[in-house]
Amino acid sequence: MAMMETTMKNFFLFLSQNKLMNQAAKKWGLRFGANRFVAGETIREAIQKVQNLNEKGLVCTLDHLGEFVFSREEAIESADYCVKTLDAIHQAGVNSNLSLKLTQIGLDIDIDLCRSNMRRILDTAKKYGNFVRIDMEDYGHCQQTLDLLEELRRDYDNVGTVIQAYLYRTEKDIEKMKGVSLRLVKGAYKESPEVAYPDKKDVDENYKKIIKMHLLSGSYTAIASHDDQIIEYTKRLVEEYKIPRDQFEFQMLYGIRTQAQVELARQGYTMRVYVPYGNDWYGYFMRRLAERPANVAFVLKGMVSK
């Protein structure tokens, strides 16, 4: 069973990087069950979903999806979309931050372009009193992301990033990031055992360790997990060390464990839903299928019933 799961995971991660499939997916629209995990193709559709989630007591972070950005024009267009998303959040009066990937706004094309795009986005967020989360990507982009974050934080206090528990380097990174708002995750990319723990057990242990480290340093901590063991561990930890509820939040993905999300909000925890939208949804969707076989079963069922 474990071998079958690993094979499926690798298969979907391989598909997630297929550029031809990505182009075809843009033409299909959100069919084949992708609308379970993606909140729509337009800002308007995404804002409507955020309003619905807010009404259930959930806060959100919006992410305009984009996987393959090869030109300056595409990077600027993607940054424009981030600014438009912040404008729309403000105009609609919904409770949502913004999440983005640096490769979408030009990291692989020109670091200066990426930096100026990022500053434009952060200036807009600052004007509205909003916060921007830089999503962490694969290991090859990790150091660049942390370097740029450090530089931006000299001028902006409304920006943070994501730290992945499966990397060996993570504990050292956490030690250096006291006072930075971090989203802590297990990690969803396929990485070499030279840089990442290959065993789930080790990843889980490291995850618990970094949650405790960041919380006890007094830093704002977002625990992004669908794993009940991790959620219960966090609840016990904050109780034991009397950590105030405004110093941390739980996060889950749109469309996954929706009842658990509402239940956490009912219990008085800040529960933030990561809400992706846009027509470049294919890579994100494939990674969600890679994560859990149950997601594949759901999609197949949806396709058969249509």
Disulfide bonds with the S-S distance in Angstrom:
none
